[in-house]
């Protein structure tokens, strides 16, 4: 009887559980479909999220539990090009532990309803376009262990309530726009933190909280590029589990706490570079002997580097450049088995490079320029077959270069200029990847090795100021040389035509024995003939003919000069050409009619002139010269002419008188960036705009850092950026202040309407031009590329400059979207936001917060190559 009652009860229970399972299954599926309906999926990555599919646990990005019934535990939709809205329906999934929507295009404030996802352990919304502030409600996620909002546009202060997430192991808020002070109480309860990343928040103005040093489990501490100031807290010595410490690119001062490293036996990477730190070398930094990378460069450290550094037998990268270190360079560093990079340039190190016979070396790059090293280059250095750069200029090295010095098959850059090397230049046959060879200002003798012509990628050769003799090897014409400087040697003979036509004549000066077109000595081409019976008659006829020709030419030249004098001034014109143009200075002067004017600026007019071979040149007529001597004008223009870069217009020559200078440049056909952006009917695609921004940045970085002497542009604007047929940019009008004189230059700029929008705000109160001012002007041009709006719109209702206009717009609701040029496709929106972030940093009011041009180039390269940002791995 009992059995008859039990069986229906069991069947009823089974049926009830089945119905609950179905309801639960349908509920989670519907929640996922509701989430999908709120987002845009241009790549159809979620195509299998279908109402007709019952197996939702197999959908893209879904992970379910193994329980019965299964339940969604993880949603990973990283890097699927998704956009739209993050629906709060996702938080109704009862067992959702991991939510990863990183590297997409979600453009919204952080959804407040995410605080309802009570079961979340991991929340990753990094590399999107999230904006607004970090809401306090995020602390309702009491189970959270990993929080990653990095690489977004989140603003405001770090909320104190973050300290309530006492189970947090990973906190990554790097790459945002947080500001203000990082309050110490935030870290008092975060004792489980393993990774802390507050890097790349340049608007922070805070001291380093002492409480960070009490996070005993911390392994990774990234605080770089966030404007922290003050001293490194002594408490940091207590971070015994720390593996990576990066405090670079801040405003930290004082010394490194004594003993930092003593308890840090697991330290792998330490970067304290680009601060204002001083004092002695942190000798305890290698106590644990696990160190792989040590970067102390661009500080004010002094004293010697102890030999104990060589006990770091795992060290691979050693960077101490741009400090004030002195004393003997630790010889043990050279022979460390794992060392890959040694950078110690711009210090006061002394000593010799030791012989490394029998030492297995992985050394790839050595830069010890501008120190006091002496002695010879050891023969063993040539056996380091991983070496691709060796730079030791501005030292006291001497002796002969070893024959095997360039035997490394990957050697690309050699710079031994400004030393005391002697003897012949070795035959560099084996370093087939050599790109740059600089041996200037030594005592090398003998001939220029013809074997250089076998190095197919060799582009830069500087052998100036030596005692080389013989001829310039004609075989070098097979190379595509961007620089070939052999000035001030003892060379002789005819200069190959390709060198005369392609490079400045100043690279050949100081060699009295050289001859060729455009040089002081013209090569003799007439062979000697035996005198015949009619030689006297022949000589007389030739003499009469030449006399008649000379008389006619004299009359013509005199007439042309009279016309030129009436047109220009009574002063004589003096031409300096850096190659054969096939046109004389008088022909240039005659061609400067008003009908040939293609541009007008504060310094004068720009004319275009056709050459006899059908090519064109641009001639910039500088009328407003200050009190600068002709000699200085000539020397300064020669300095400008040495600047050679694919993103700079080439200076082909110049003519000058007492009051006017004519600069002869290559002609760039497509006109200026200003014409392409604001006066063209065809919209400029974003890929071309990004290409233009990168090219301009590369040209400026070359002027600021790579070219010696370093140059400032000082007049960067869209009309001074020319475009070739492939929309590759070329900067023009750089360095004109060196030609006109400072007072005349300032007066000319002040007279140009609209130019002030490109000028950094500190210009009015600063007596000295700086690289940061060029960076500001570049940022304005970048904003023009992003917005499609000129730097100034005086006829517009909103007659403010583009920097103020953009900053006003982004402070409004949905502001960032409003500043993007509507003529550009929405598919480029993420890259444009990345460029916008860079432009805002470049146009920061405070000069010290602007990036250097090298950093700008790296950022633009990332945007162009669509490089995925590194992700922090899960903490177990």
C-alpha positions in Angstrom: 0.0 0.0 0.0 2.9 2.3 0.9 4.5 1.6 -2.5 1.4 2.7 -4.3 1.7 6.2 -2.6 5.5 6.4 -3.1 5.6 5.9 -6.8 3.4 8.8 -7.8 5.3 11.0 -5.4 8.6 10.1 -7.1 7.2 10.7 -10.5 5.8 14.1 -9.4 9.2 15.1 -8.1 11.0 14.1 -11.3 8.5 16.0 -13.4 8.9 19.1 -11.2 12.7 19.0 -11.4 12.5 18.7 -15.2 10.2 21.7 -15.5 12.5 23.7 -13.2 15.5 22.7 -15.5 13.6 23.8 -18.6 12.5 27.1 -17.1 16.1 27.8 -15.9 17.5 26.8 -19.3 15.1 29.1 -21.2 15.7 31.9 -18.7 19.5 32.0 -19.2 19.2 31.7 -22.9 16.7 34.6 -23.1 19.0 36.7 -20.9 21.9 36.1 -23.4 19.7 36.9 -26.3 18.6 40.1 -24.6 22.3 41.0 -24.1 23.0 40.3 -27.8 20.1 42.5 -28.9 21.6 45.6 -27.3 25.0 45.4 -29.0 26.2 45.8 -32.6 28.2 42.9 -34.1 29.6 44.0 -37.5 31.7 40.9 -37.9 28.8 38.5 -37.1 31.0 37.0 -34.4 27.9 36.0 -32.4 26.1 34.4 -35.4 25.5 31.2 -33.5 23.7 33.0 -30.7 20.4 32.0 -32.2 16.9 31.7 -30.7 16.6 28.4 -32.6 19.6 26.9 -30.8 19.0 25.1 -27.5 22.7 24.4 -26.8 23.6 28.0 -25.6 26.6 26.6 -23.6 28.2 26.0 -27.0 27.7 29.6 -28.2 30.8 31.8 -28.9 32.4 33.0 -25.7 30.1 31.1 -23.3 31.4 28.7 -20.6 28.9 26.7 -18.5 29.3 24.7 -15.3 29.3 21.0 -15.4 26.3 20.8 -13.0 22.9 19.6 -14.0 21.3 21.7 -15.2 24.3 23.7 -16.6 24.6 27.3 -15.8 26.6 30.1 -17.5 29.8 30.9 -15.4 31.9 32.9 -17.9 31.2 35.3 -20.8 34.4 36.1 -22.8 33.7 38.3 -25.9 37.2 39.9 -26.0 38.4 41.5 -29.3 35.3 40.9 -31.4 34.7 44.5 -32.6 31.5 44.8 -30.6 29.9 48.1 -29.8 26.5 49.4 -28.6 25.3 49.1 -25.0 26.3 46.7 -22.3 22.9 45.4 -21.3 22.2 45.0 -17.5 20.4 41.7 -18.4 23.8 40.0 -18.2 23.8 40.5 -14.4 20.7 38.3 -14.0 22.8 35.3 -14.8 23.0 33.8 -11.3 26.3 32.1 -11.5 28.3 34.5 -13.8 31.8 34.6 -12.4 33.9 36.0 -15.3 32.9 38.8 -17.6 35.4 39.9 -20.3 34.4 42.4 -22.9 38.0 43.8 -23.4 39.3 45.3 -26.7 35.9 46.2 -28.2 34.3 49.5 -29.0 31.8 50.1 -26.2 31.4 53.8 -25.9 29.5 54.7 -22.8 29.9 55.4 -19.1 30.6 52.4 -16.9 27.2 50.8 -16.5 26.0 51.3 -12.9 23.9 48.1 -13.1 27.1 46.1 -13.3 27.1 46.4 -9.5 24.2 43.8 -9.6 26.5 41.1 -11.0 27.0 39.9 -7.4 28.8 36.7 -8.3 31.6 38.3 -10.4 35.1 37.3 -9.6 36.7 38.8 -12.8 35.5 42.0 -14.5 37.5 43.1 -17.6 36.3 46.0 -19.7 39.8 47.2 -20.7 40.6 48.8 -24.1 37.2 50.2 -24.9 35.9 53.8 -25.0 34.4 53.9 -21.6 34.2 57.4 -20.1 32.9 59.3 -17.2 33.9 58.5 -13.6 34.5 55.3 -11.7 31.2 54.8 -9.8 31.2 53.9 -6.1 28.7 51.2 -6.8 31.5 49.0 -8.2 32.4 48.2 -4.6 29.1 46.2 -4.3 31.0 43.4 -6.2 32.3 41.9 -2.9 33.5 38.7 -4.5 35.7 40.5 -7.1 39.3 39.4 -7.4 40.3 41.0 -10.7 39.2 44.5 -11.9 40.5 45.8 -15.2 39.3 49.1 -16.6 42.6 50.0 -18.3 43.0 51.8 -21.6 39.7 53.7 -21.5 38.8 57.4 -20.9 37.7 57.3 -17.3 38.2 60.6 -15.4 38.0 61.9 -11.9 39.6 60.7 -8.7 40.1 57.2 -7.6 37.1 56.6 -5.2 38.1 55.9 -1.6 35.5 53.1 -1.6 37.8 51.0 -3.8 39.4 50.0 -0.5 36.3 48.0 0.4 37.1 45.4 -2.3 39.3 43.6 0.2 39.5 40.4 -1.8 41.0 42.1 -4.9 44.1 40.6 -6.4 44.4 42.5 -9.6 43.6 46.3 -9.9 44.4 47.7 -13.3 43.3 51.3 -14.0 46.2 52.2 -16.2 45.8 54.2 -19.4 43.0 56.5 -18.3 42.5 60.2 -17.4 42.3 59.9 -13.6 43.3 63.1 -11.8 44.1 64.4 -8.4 45.5 62.6 -5.4 45.8 58.8 -4.8 44.5 58.7 -1.2 46.5 56.3 1.0 43.4 54.8 2.7 42.5 53.0 -0.5 45.3 50.4 0.0 44.9 49.7 3.7 42.5 46.8 3.2 43.8 45.5 -0.1 46.3 43.1 1.5 45.7 40.5 -1.2 46.7 42.6 -4.2 49.2 40.9 -6.5 49.0 43.3 -9.5 48.6 47.1 -9.1 48.6 49.2 -12.3 47.9 52.9 -12.1 50.2 53.8 -15.0 49.7 56.2 -17.8 47.3 58.6 -15.9 49.2 61.8 -16.7 46.7 64.1 -14.9 47.5 62.6 -11.5 49.4 64.9 -9.1 50.1 62.8 -6.1 52.8 61.5 -3.9 53.4 57.8 -3.8 51.3 56.4 -0.9 53.4 54.8 1.8 50.7 52.2 2.3 51.6 50.6 -1.1 54.8 49.3 0.6 52.6 47.3 3.0 51.1 45.2 0.3 53.1 42.1 1.1 51.7 39.9 -1.7 52.4 42.4 -4.5 54.3 41.0 -7.5 53.7 43.7 -10.1 53.7 47.5 -9.4 53.2 49.7 -12.5 53.0 53.5 -11.7 54.9 54.9 -14.7 53.8 58.0 -16.7 51.4 59.3 -14.0 53.1 62.4 -12.6 53.8 61.1 -9.2 56.2 63.4 -7.3 58.2 63.4 -4.1 60.4 60.6 -2.7 60.2 56.9 -3.1 58.8 55.7 0.3 61.1 53.8 2.5 58.2 51.3 3.0 58.8 50.0 -0.5 61.6 47.9 1.0 58.9 45.7 2.4 57.6 44.4 -1.0 59.3 41.1 -0.6 57.3 39.3 -3.3 57.8 42.1 -5.9 58.9 41.0 -9.4 58.3 44.1 -11.5 58.7 47.7 -10.3 58.1 50.5 -12.8 58.1 54.1 -11.5 59.5 55.6 -14.7 58.4 58.9 -16.4 57.3 60.7 -13.2 58.6 63.6 -11.2 60.1 61.6 -8.4 63.1 63.2 -6.6 65.6 62.4 -3.9 67.6 59.2 -3.7 66.7 55.5 -3.9 65.9 54.2 -0.4 69.0 52.5 1.1 68.4 48.8 1.1 65.8 48.8 -1.7 66.3 45.3 -3.1 67.8 43.7 0.0 64.5 41.9 0.8 63.3 41.8 -2.8 64.9 38.5 -3.8 62.4 38.0 -6.6 62.9 41.3 -8.5 63.1 40.7 -12.2 62.6 44.2 -13.6 63.3 47.7 -12.1 62.6 50.9 -14.1 63.2 54.2 -12.3 64.1 56.1 -15.5 63.1 59.6 -16.6 62.6 61.1 -13.1 64.6 63.6 -11.1 66.3 61.0 -8.8 69.8 61.7 -7.6 72.4 60.3 -5.2 74.4 57.1 -5.7 73.8 53.9 -7.6 71.3 51.6 -5.7 73.9 49.0 -4.9 71.5 46.6 -3.1 69.2 46.4 -6.1 70.7 43.1 -7.3 70.6 41.4 -3.9 68.3 38.6 -5.0 70.3 37.9 -8.2 67.1 37.4 -10.2 67.3 40.8 -11.9 66.8 40.8 -15.7 66.3 44.5 -16.5 67.6 47.6 -14.7 66.7 51.1 -16.1 67.9 54.2 -14.3 68.4 56.4 -17.3 67.6 60.1 -17.6 68.0 61.0 -13.9 70.8 62.8 -12.0 72.5 59.8 -10.4 76.2 60.4 -9.7 79.2 58.5 -8.4 80.4 55.1 -9.6 78.6 51.9 -10.4 80.0 49.2 -8.1 81.6 46.1 -9.5 79.1 44.1 -7.4 76.5 44.7 -10.3 78.3 41.9 -12.1 76.9 39.5 -9.5 73.5 40.0 -11.2 74.3 37.0 -13.4 70.8 37.0 -14.8 70.9 40.6 -16.0 70.0 41.2 -19.6 69.3 44.9 -20.0 71.4 47.6 -18.3 70.4 51.2 -18.9 72.0 54.1 -17.0 72.4 56.7 -19.9 71.9 60.4 -19.3 73.1 60.6 -15.7 76.3 61.9 -14.1 77.9 58.5 -13.3 81.7 58.6 -13.2 84.6 56.3 -12.4 85.6 53.0 -14.1 82.8 51.2 -15.9 82.4 47.8 -14.2 84.4 45.4 -16.4 82.4 42.5 -15.2 79.3 43.8 -17.0 80.8 43.1 -20.4 81.4 39.4 -19.7 78.0 38.5 -18.1 76.6 35.5 -20.0 73.0 36.9 -20.4 73.7 40.5 -21.0 72.0 41.8 -24.2 71.9 45.5 -23.9 74.4 48.0 -22.4 73.4 51.7 -22.5 75.6 54.1 -20.6 75.9 57.1 -23.0 76.1 60.7 -21.7 77.9 60.0 -18.5 81.5 60.3 -17.3 82.6 56.7 -17.3 86.2 55.8 -17.9 88.2 52.7 -18.3 88.8 50.3 -21.2 86.7 47.8 -23.0 88.0 44.4 -21.7 89.1 41.6 -23.9 86.4 39.0 -23.9 88.3 36.0 -25.3 86.4 32.8 -24.5 83.4 34.6 -23.1 80.1 33.2 -24.6 78.2 36.5 -25.2 74.6 37.3 -26.2 75.4 41.1 -26.4 73.3 42.8 -29.1 73.5 46.5 -28.4 76.2 48.7 -26.9 75.8 52.5 -26.6 78.6 54.2 -24.6 78.8 57.5 -26.4 80.0 60.7 -24.8 82.1 59.3 -21.9 85.8 59.0 -21.2 86.6 55.5 -22.4 90.1 54.9 -23.6 92.2 52.2 -25.1 91.6 50.0 -28.1 88.7 48.0 -29.4 89.5 44.4 -28.5 89.7 41.8 -31.3 87.2 39.6 -29.4 84.4 42.2 -29.8 84.2 41.1 -33.5 83.3 37.6 -32.5 80.0 38.7 -30.9 77.7 37.6 -33.7 74.5 38.8 -32.1 75.7 42.4 -32.1 73.6 44.8 -34.2 74.6 48.2 -32.8 77.9 49.5 -31.4 78.0 53.2 -30.7 81.0 54.7 -28.8 81.4 58.2 -30.2 82.9 61.1 -28.3 85.4 59.1 -26.2 89.1 58.7 -26.2 89.4 55.3 -27.9 92.4 54.8 -30.1 94.5 52.4 -32.2 93.5 50.4 -35.3 90.1 49.0 -35.7 90.3 45.2 -35.7 89.9 43.6 -39.2 87.0 41.5 -37.8 85.2 44.3 -36.1 82.2 44.1 -38.4 82.0 40.4 -38.7 78.6 40.2 -37.0 76.1 39.2 -39.7 73.4 41.3 -38.1 75.4 44.5 -37.4 73.4 47.5 -38.5 74.7 50.6 -36.8 78.4 51.5 -36.1 79.3 54.9 -34.6 82.9 55.5 -33.6 83.1 59.1 -34.5 85.0 61.7 -32.5 87.7 59.4 -31.1 91.4 58.9 -31.9 91.3 55.8 -34.1 94.1 55.5 -36.7 95.2 53.3 -39.5 93.1 52.1 -42.5 89.4 51.5 -42.4 88.9 47.7 -42.4 87.1 45.9 -45.2 83.5 45.6 -44.0 82.5 42.6 -46.2 80.7 40.5 -43.7 78.2 42.8 -42.1 75.8 42.6 -44.9 73.0 44.3 -42.9 75.0 47.5 -42.1 72.8 50.5 -42.5 74.8 53.3 -40.8 78.6 53.8 -40.6 80.0 56.8 -38.8 83.8 57.1 -38.4 84.0 60.9 -38.5 86.6 63.0 -36.7 89.3 60.3 -36.2 92.7 59.8 -37.8 91.9 57.1 -40.3 94.3 56.9 -43.3 94.4 55.1 -46.6 91.6 54.7 -49.1 87.9 54.5 -48.7 87.2 50.7 -49.0 85.5 49.9 -52.2 84.0 46.8 -50.4 81.4 49.2 -48.9 79.6 49.0 -52.2 78.8 45.4 -51.5 76.7 46.3 -48.4 73.4 46.6 -50.2 71.4 48.3 -47.4 74.2 50.8 -46.4 72.5 54.2 -46.4 74.5 56.5 -44.1 78.2 57.0 -44.4 80.1 59.7 -42.5 83.9 59.6 -42.9 84.5 63.3 -42.5 87.5 64.9 -40.7 90.0 62.1 -41.2 93.2 61.7 -43.3 91.8 59.5 -46.0 93.3 59.8 -49.5 92.8 58.4 -53.0 89.6 58.6 -55.0 85.9 58.1 -54.1 85.1 54.5 -55.2 82.8 54.8 -58.2 81.2 51.4 -57.1 79.4 53.3 -54.4 76.9 54.5 -57.0 75.2 51.1 -56.5 74.1 52.2 -53.0 71.0 54.3 -52.2 72.9 56.8 -50.0 70.9 59.3 -47.9 74.2 60.6 -46.4 77.8 60.4 -47.7 80.0 62.9 -45.9 83.8 62.8 -46.7 84.5 66.4 -46.1 87.9 67.4 -44.7 90.1 64.6 -45.8 92.8 64.3 -48.5 90.7 62.8 -51.2 91.5 63.5 -54.9 90.2 62.8 -58.3 86.9 63.1 -60.0 83.7 62.9 -57.9 81.2 60.4 -59.2 78.2 62.3 -60.7 75.6 60.6 -58.5 77.2 62.1 -55.4 77.4 65.6 -56.9 73.8 65.5 -58.0 72.2 63.8 -55.0 74.0 65.2 -51.9 75.1 68.6 -50.5 78.4 70.0 -51.8 79.4 70.7 -48.2 79.9 66.9 -47.7 82.8 67.2 -50.1 84.5 70.4 -49.0 87.9 70.4 -47.4 89.3 68.0 -50.1 91.4 70.3 -52.4 92.2 67.5 -54.8 88.5 66.6 -55.6 87.1 68.0 -58.9 83.8 67.9 -60.7 80.8 70.0 -61.6 79.8 72.5 -59.0 83.2 72.1 -57.1 85.9 74.7 -57.0 88.0 72.5 -59.3 86.6 71.5 -62.7 88.1 68.2 -63.9 90.2 68.4 -67.1 88.6 66.3 -69.9 90.8 67.4 -72.8 93.7 64.9 -73.6 97.1 66.2 -74.5 97.8 66.3 -78.3 101.1 66.5 -80.1 101.6 69.8 -81.8 101.2 69.8 -85.5 102.2 72.2 -88.2 98.8 74.0 -88.0 98.7 74.1 -84.2 99.4 77.9 -84.1 96.7 78.6 -86.6 94.3 76.3 -84.7 95.1 78.0 -81.4 94.5 81.4 -82.9 91.1 80.4 -84.4 90.1 78.9 -81.1 91.2 81.9 -79.2 89.3 84.3 -81.4 86.2 82.2 -81.2 86.3 82.0 -77.4 87.0 85.7 -77.2 83.9 86.5 -79.3 81.8 84.1 -77.2 83.1 85.6 -74.0 82.2 89.1 -75.2 78.7 88.1 -76.1 78.2 86.2 -72.8 79.6 89.2 -70.9 77.1 91.5 -72.5 74.2 89.2 -71.8 75.2 88.6 -68.2 75.8 92.3 -67.7 72.3 93.0 -69.0 70.7 90.3 -66.8 72.5 91.6 -63.8 71.4 95.2 -64.6 67.8 93.9 -64.7 68.3 91.9 -61.5 69.7 94.9 -59.8 66.8 97.1 -60.8 64.4 94.4 -59.8 66.0 93.4 -56.4 68.8 95.6 -55.1 72.3 96.8 -55.8 73.9 94.0 -54.0 75.5 91.1 -55.8 73.8 87.7 -55.6 75.9 84.8 -54.4 74.6 81.2 -55.2 75.3 78.0 -53.3 73.9 74.9 -54.9 74.1 71.4 -53.3 74.0 69.7 -56.7 73.5 70.4 -60.3 70.1 72.0 -61.1 70.9 72.9 -64.7 69.9 76.5 -64.1 71.9 79.6 -63.1 71.1 82.1 -60.4 70.3 84.7 -63.0 67.8 82.4 -64.6 66.3 81.7 -61.2 66.0 85.5 -60.5 64.4 86.1 -63.9 61.8 83.4 -63.2 60.5 84.9 -60.0 57.5 86.5 -61.5 54.1 87.1 -59.7 52.5 84.5 -62.0 54.8 81.8 -60.5 53.7 82.5 -56.9 52.2 79.4 -55.2 52.2 80.7 -51.7 52.5 83.7 -49.4 53.6 83.8 -45.8 55.0 86.1 -43.2 58.5 85.6 -44.4 57.9 86.2 -48.1 56.5 84.5 -51.2 57.0 80.9 -52.6 57.5 80.5 -56.3 57.6 77.4 -58.5 60.2 77.3 -61.3 60.5 74.7 -64.1 64.0 73.4 -64.7 65.4 72.6 -68.2 64.8 68.8 -67.6 61.1 69.4 -67.0 61.3 69.0 -63.2 60.2 71.8 -60.8 61.7 73.4 -57.8 60.1 75.6 -55.1 61.9 78.9 -54.3 61.1 80.6 -51.0 62.0 84.3 -51.0 62.9 85.4 -47.5 62.6 89.2 -47.4 62.5 90.0 -43.7 66.1 89.3 -42.7 67.2 90.7 -39.4 70.7 91.9 -38.4 72.3 88.6 -39.4 75.6 88.6 -41.2 75.9 87.1 -44.7 78.5 84.7 -43.3 76.2 83.4 -40.6 73.2 83.2 -43.0 75.3 81.1 -45.3 76.5 78.8 -42.5 73.1 78.4 -41.0 71.5 77.4 -44.3 74.3 74.9 -44.9 73.4 73.4 -41.5 69.7 73.2 -42.5 70.7 71.5 -45.8 72.4 68.7 -43.9 69.0 67.6 -42.5 67.9 64.6 -44.7 64.8 62.7 -43.9 61.9 61.3 -46.0 59.5 63.6 -44.2 61.5 66.8 -44.7 61.6 68.8 -47.9 65.1 68.7 -49.4 67.0 72.0 -49.5 68.7 72.0 -52.9 70.5 75.3 -52.7 70.2 79.0 -52.0 71.1 82.4 -53.3 71.6 85.4 -51.0 72.2 89.1 -51.1 72.4 91.6 -48.3 68.6 91.8 -47.8 67.1 88.8 -49.5 67.6 85.0 -49.3 66.2 82.5 -51.9 65.8 79.0 -50.5 65.6 76.4 -53.3 63.6 73.3 -52.2 62.3 70.3 -53.9 58.8 70.8 -55.3 56.0 68.8 -53.7 53.1 68.5 -56.1 49.9 67.9 -54.0 50.2 71.1 -52.0 49.7 71.6 -48.3 47.8 69.6 -45.7 45.6 72.7 -45.2 44.6 72.5 -48.9 43.8 68.8 -48.6 41.7 69.1 -45.4 39.9 72.4 -45.9 39.9 73.3 -49.5 39.4 70.0 -51.3 36.1 68.5 -52.3 37.3 65.0 -51.7 37.2 63.8 -48.1 40.6 62.5 -46.8 40.3 58.9 -45.5 41.5 58.2 -42.0 44.3 55.9 -43.1 45.8 58.8 -45.0 45.3 61.2 -42.1 47.0 58.7 -39.8 49.8 58.2 -42.3 50.3 62.0 -42.5 50.3 62.4 -38.7 52.9 59.6 -38.4 55.1 61.1 -41.1 55.0 64.6 -39.5 55.9 63.1 -36.1 58.8 61.1 -37.6 60.1 64.3 -39.3 59.9 66.2 -36.0 61.5 63.4 -34.0 64.4 63.4 -36.4 64.9 67.2 -36.0 64.6 67.0 -32.2 66.8 64.0 -31.5 68.5 62.3 -34.4 69.9 65.3 -36.3 73.0 67.0 -35.0 72.8 69.8 -34.1 69.2 69.3 -32.8 66.7 71.6 -34.5 63.3 73.0 -33.6 60.8 73.6 -36.2 59.0 76.4 -34.4 56.3 77.0 -37.1 54.4 73.7 -37.4 51.0 74.2 -39.0 48.9 72.5 -41.7 50.1 74.9 -44.4 53.7 74.0 -43.7 53.1 70.3 -44.2 53.3 69.4 -47.9 51.9 66.2 -49.4 53.4 64.1 -52.3 51.3 62.1 -54.7 51.0 59.2 -52.2 49.9 61.6 -49.4 53.3 61.2 -47.7 53.9 64.4 -45.7 57.1 66.6 -45.9 57.7 69.4 -43.4 58.9 72.7 -44.8 59.9 76.0 -43.3 61.9 74.3 -40.5 64.7 76.2 -38.7 64.0 79.6 -40.4 64.7 81.4 -37.1 68.4 80.5 -37.6 68.4 82.3 -40.9 66.4 85.4 -40.2 67.5 86.0 -36.6 65.3 85.7 -33.5 63.9 89.3 -33.5 62.9 89.3 -37.1 61.5 85.7 -36.8 59.2 86.7 -33.9 58.0 89.8 -35.7 57.1 87.8 -38.8 55.1 85.2 -36.8 53.3 88.0 -34.9 52.2 89.5 -38.1 50.5 86.3 -39.4 46.8 86.1 -38.5 45.7 82.7 -37.3 49.2 81.4 -36.5 48.7 82.0 -32.7 46.3 79.0 -32.6 49.3 76.7 -33.2 51.5 78.4 -30.6 51.9 76.9 -27.2 50.4 79.0 -24.3 53.8 79.3 -22.5 55.3 81.1 -25.6 54.2 84.5 -24.4 56.1 84.2 -21.1 59.1 82.1 -22.2 62.3 83.5 -23.7 63.4 80.2 -25.1 61.8 77.9 -27.7 61.5 74.3 -26.6 60.7 70.9 -28.0 57.5 70.9 -26.0 56.3 74.0 -28.0 56.8 72.0 -31.2 54.8 69.1 -29.6 52.0 71.5 -28.8 51.8 72.7 -32.4 51.9 69.1 -33.7 48.9 68.4 -31.3 47.0 71.2 -32.9 47.6 69.7 -36.4 46.6 66.3 -35.1 43.3 67.8 -33.9 42.7 69.3 -37.3 43.2 65.8 -38.8 40.8 64.3 -36.3 38.1 67.0 -36.4 38.4 68.2 -40.0 38.2 71.7 -38.4 40.8 74.4 -39.0 42.9 75.6 -36.1 40.9 78.8 -36.1 37.4 79.6 -37.5 37.1 83.4 -37.2 33.9 83.5 -39.3 32.2 80.8 -37.3 29.7 81.2 -34.4 32.1 79.3 -32.3 35.2 81.4 -33.1 37.5 79.6 -30.6 40.6 77.7 -31.6 40.4 74.0 -32.1 42.0 73.0 -28.8 39.5 74.9 -26.7 36.6 73.7 -29.0 37.6 70.1 -28.5 38.0 70.4 -24.8 34.6 72.0 -24.4 32.9 69.3 -26.5 34.4 66.3 -24.7 33.1 67.6 -21.4 29.6 67.4 -22.7 27.4 64.3 -22.8 28.6 62.0 -25.6 31.2 64.7 -26.3 34.1 62.7 -27.8 31.8 61.5 -30.6 30.9 65.1 -31.5 34.5 66.1 -32.3 35.2 63.4 -34.8 35.1 64.5 -38.5 31.7 63.3 -39.8 33.3 62.8 -43.2 35.4 59.9 -41.9 33.9 56.4 -41.7 32.6 55.1 -38.3 34.8 52.0 -38.8 37.8 54.2 -37.9 36.3 55.4 -34.6 38.5 53.5 -32.2 41.7 54.6 -33.9 40.5 58.2 -34.0 39.7 58.1 -30.3 43.3 56.8 -29.7 44.6 59.7 -31.8 42.4 62.2 -29.9 43.8 61.0 -26.6 47.3 61.6 -28.0 46.4 65.0 -29.3 45.0 66.1 -26.0 48.2 65.1 -24.3 50.3 66.9 -26.9 48.2 70.1 -26.3 48.4 69.9 -22.5 48.6 73.4 -20.8 51.6 72.2 -18.8 54.6 71.6 -21.1 56.1 68.9 -18.8 53.0 66.7 -19.4 53.4 66.6 -23.1 55.0 63.5 -24.6 58.3 63.7 -26.5 58.1 63.2 -30.2 59.7 59.7 -30.0 56.8 58.6 -27.7 54.3 60.2 -30.2 55.8 58.2 -33.0 55.5 55.0 -31.0 51.8 55.7 -30.2 50.9 56.5 -33.8 52.7 53.3 -34.9 50.5 51.4 -32.5 47.4 53.0 -34.0 48.5 52.3 -37.5 49.5 48.7 -36.9 46.4 48.0 -34.7 48.6 46.4 -32.1 46.6 44.7 -29.3 47.4 46.0 -25.8 49.0 43.4 -23.4 46.5 41.7 -21.1 47.1 40.8 -17.5 46.9 37.1 -17.0 44.6 35.6 -14.4 45.9 35.2 -10.9 45.5 31.8 -9.6 
